[in-house]
């Protein structure tokens, strides 16, 4: 276990300020410091102001000794694996069958209904909105095809902008993706992505005090399904994850030492072996309700809420967590009130943690050396790897020893003695990391609307859990084939979502009109601003000049073209073609008076 295995994460606002100081090498308050503070009044010197700390009982850590009291750790939760699975699921089932376990037809109908409603509301409020004015209601078949394309954009086919997926071959034929154009038109895809919605925001009964109310229905659907259809094993890992996001958002977090520094923080409770999510929570700020336990602090209550919500209390699960959550009072509460065991690293400045285990490399010089103290079934252990690392467990006997392989500077591998709880921590802590790495979102783009970003992440949570269940039914590696990875599962699923859906591209009316039509009865031709005009209408003359130059000057780039594709909101009321009407522009006259108006 190297130093990098235990990153010094910054604590949230719920953690005490003293913890941050001690982690970064600050001075810890010793017994001599306390004597000095107690005697400060006698010397007529003002006492030092104590830093605010986490409220814990037993402030001096009394009751710790070398005697460990073992408890019953037999697991009561049953065999790990799928449960309550529909009868149609078998070894020959496809990825979409496993997705239907969590997202049934009711979900797709609700998604279509709310998306169509959002488009109608936008059309009423903004009649000239580009995507709203020509919007047609979406059905479940088209919605599934749309999401099949959208999920492919996240992993298999990655381009910087949505428009690039629909670009023709042109000069860069290698990067073209004709499949997207074959399935759905670009504007139709962007319209569905723009209006994708899960709630009616005009509903007076909607609880808008919930900071994620726009996406809450998705969580309310999938989380109960996660618990209903899978039995997790005894070992669970609890950790936070980051959903990449750069929008201006009140719940956005910045965590300096995380690989993804900006985003929405989520708390995950996962099976340590498979990474299956049994419960999750989005961090939206501090909250206190009637179930809040003051002695545990904010992070401790997160742990309690996740365990209760997952339905795994009183089954003697072993929860593995890092020092952001671990605490003596929390572990006591989990065992006494919830029948749950725990193990994790811990900060030495927790006031209930025994002070005798606050070691340095000088006091614990040998690699593999360890010391322990116990209080009933609770054991505190300090083990020296490259530096002293502290652990807390309500599950392990601290005298049980194992070993870990460590690579030295000369490249040789040495077997280092360590307590079994250290080996178990290394073995079972990675469940959340496994899930977060496999189902990660690849890009952060500021133009995302945050509900859609979270929607895609929740879809990935659902897809990963479906992938885990599929691996219980069909072999992870068929004979003579590669291991079935999550990306392979996702590619097959996207094709099944798209199915046979195809949009016949509407052939646009040619810009060219018969010469006599546009040059006769000039008195009928007058400029007009139509109601459906938007800021994206391009002058027909400017556009043709631009295209002509590009066709006849292939090596030159667009920036070298002397003609610009100017936008306008005016057209000819008779020709119904958008034309520039501004000072210095001759587009109107060229269109109505020249046969070759582009010259």
Buried (B, 14 or more C-beta within 10 A) or exposed (E): BEEEEBEEBBBBEBBBEBBBBBBEEEEEBEEEEEEBBEEEEEEEEEEEEEEEBBEBEBEEBEEBEEEBEEEEBEBEBEEBBBEEBEEEBEEEBBBBBBBBBBBEEEBBEBBBBBBBBBBBBBBEEEEBBBBBBEBEEBEEBBBBBBBBBBBBBBBEBEEEEBEBBBBEEEEEEEEBBEEBBEBBBBEBBBBBBBBBBBBBEEEEEBEEEEBBBBBBBBBEBBBEBBBEBBBBBBBBBBBBBBBBBBBEBEBBBEBEEBEBEBBBBBBBBBBBBBBBBBBBBBBEEEEEEEEBEEBBBBBBBBBBBBBEBBBBBEBBBBBBBBBBBBBBBBBBBBBEEBBBBBBBBBBBBBBBBBBEBBBEEEEBEEBBBBBBBBBBBBBBBBBBBBBBBBBBBBBBBBEEBEBBEBEEEEEEEEEBBBBBBBBBBBEBBBBBBBBBEBBBBEEBEEEBEBBBBBBBBBBBBBBBBBBBBBBBBBEEEEEEEEEBEBEBBBBBBBBBBBEEBEBEEEEEEEEEBEEEEBBEEEEEBEEBEBEEBEEEBBBBBBBBBBBBBBEEEEEEEEEEBEBEBBBBBBBBEBBEBBBBBEEEBEBBEBBBEBEEBBE
